[in-house]
């Protein structure tokens, strides 16, 4: 698992967690894990939900594709996130999608419209995927 980046007290992001690192999630007190990967992606961990739930952590899979990001989709996603126990760890394969979704959540919470958040986030998402940016390249502050 790549390093976990704690965005605030309720939200953290990372790349794909590995089975041997899951106890760290329990130790850090995460109550929910959100997987943004599609089951059709290479490297999707089929037993992730079962393994995480056995540790007493809530699991949700909300696959995200760049072409599915619309204001309506984002609103639905944010509403689903609001119902999850916190703190939440959001992950994808490299951390790019999880970073963008964390940005959108925070931007909307701070008063940005869904349309403006989407307008800002989608180019970041596409650039991150295109350049294959890894979460490990994002500095920790």
Secondary structure, DSSP 8 states (H G I E B T S, - for coil): ----EEEETTEEEES---GGGHHHHHHTT--EEEE---TTSTT--TTHHHHHHHTT-EEEE----GGG--HHHHHHHHHHHHTS-SSEEEE-SSSHHHHHHHHHHHHHHTT--HHHHHHHHHHHHHHHHHHT--GGGS---
